[in-house]
């Protein structure tokens, strides 16, 4: 009889453990896997970039502005200005460098304490057909990571982090 009670107790404990394991797995799936799947379903936004044959420095700057306004999800308080920086002639391509400076001016501080910069490069191949679109990539001032518009979802946090780090550094150095 004691053996039967012991087996019944073991069986009951095993069922409880299995039930709890299944419940934990379901919760994990609902909280993590579905969330990751929803994030993975996000389609990276991009624009139709100009062909190499139709490229001009001015059109390149317009396209960068178009790309930013149509694909980057930024709060309306961000202001920016873009400019052409330089042309780089390489063996198999030409690169056109642009800079975009970002800030959040306010009524109390119309001149911000810090800014964040992003740098765009538009590359025109000398060996590929001129009917292909230009190659575009960008990077942030504090990073060596190169982003390609067709594969990257821009994060507003990147700009905020740059500005916050500059303000912290300024305070540590006790600059005016």
C-alpha positions, 0 to 999 in steps of 0.5 A: 500500500505504501508503494502505491501511495508513493507511486501515486505521489511521484506520478502527481509530482511528474504531472505537475512538473510537466504541466508547469513546463508546458505553461512556461514554454507557452508563456515564453513563446507568447512573450518572445518568439511571437514578438521577435517574429512581429519585429522580423516582419518589419520591411526595411523602407528604401527609395528608388535611387537614381541611376549612375548616368543621371547622377549629379551632386545636387540630385544626390543631396536631394535623394539623401533628403528624400531617403531621410524624410521617407524612411527614417522615423524621427520625432518632429523636433529633430532638425537637420541640414545636409551638405556636399563635402567632397568627391573621391576618385578611386580606381573603379568608382567615384565616391561623393561624400555628404554630411547631415548634422542633426540637433533638437533646438528648443525655445530655451536653447535655440543653439543646442549644446551638441549635435550629431552627424551622419555621413552618406557616401554615394558611389558611382561605379566606373565598371558596372553599367551606367543604367544601374542605380548608385550605391549608397551607404551611411555611417554615424560620427561615433561609429565605424559600422557602415549601414546600407539603406536597403538593409538597415532600419534607422534608429532615432536612439543612435542620434540621441546617444551621440548627443547625450555622450557629447553632453556628458563629456562636456560636463566632465571636462567642465566646458562652457 
